[in-house]
Every structure is written in C-alpha cells, then in structure tokens.
Amino acid sequence: MVTKEDVVKAGLSGELMAPKTSRHSIPQRPRGLHILLGKLF
C-alpha cells in the first residue's frame, strides 16, 4: 500500500510513480443507477 508520505515524497522529488499506483478505489460505489445526464444539472 502506498502512503500519503510516499506520494508527497515522489511529487517533491519529481520522481514518477508506476501507473495506477495512487489509483482510487471505491468499495461501495453505486451500481445500476440510470439517471439522464440532463437531470444531474
């Protein structure tokens, strides 16, 4: 697991992290929602 400190250190040093290293995961993301885009605005 990557810590916040790892990300800050890499950013400050200009070092690139591997792709998807700090990818967000949403364990309880809603599924099956069908809402028209116009209704969201």
MARKE-169396 format. One record per residue: y, x, z of N, C-alpha, C in turn. Coordinates in steps of 0.05 Angstrom, whole numbers, plus 5000, padded with zeros to 4 digits. Layout:
YXZYXZYXZ ...
# end
This chain:
497650175000500050005000502550185000 504450104985506950254983508950145003 510150315018512050235039514850225027 516650105041519450095033520550375032 519750545051520650825052519750975027 517350925017516351054993518150984969 518850734967520450634945523250754946 524450754970527150864973527151164967 525151314977524951594972524751654942 523051504928522751544900525351484885 526651274893529151204880531351404884 531551514908533651714914533051974900 530552044896529852294884529752274853 529952034842529751994814526952004803 525052014821522152024814521251744805 519751734783518751474775516051424788 515651174795513151084807511350974784 508850964789506950864769507650564763 507150474738507650194732506250004751 507549794758506549574776506149674805 507249904812506950004839508249814860 510649724853512049544872512049254863 509949184849509648914838509548714861 510848494858510948284879508448114877 507348034899505147844898505947604915 505347364905506047114918503446974925 502446994949499846884956499646584954 501846444960501746154960503446034938 503446154914505146054893504145774883 506045604878505345334869504145334841 502045184837500745164811500644874803 500644834777500344564767502844404768 505144524771507744384771508644364742 509244124734510144074707512843934709 515044094708517743994710519244074685 520543884673522143944650524444134657 524944324640526944524645529644394649 530344184635532844044638533243934666 531143854679531343744706531943954727 531444204721531944424740534844494742 536344414721539244474721540844244728 
# end
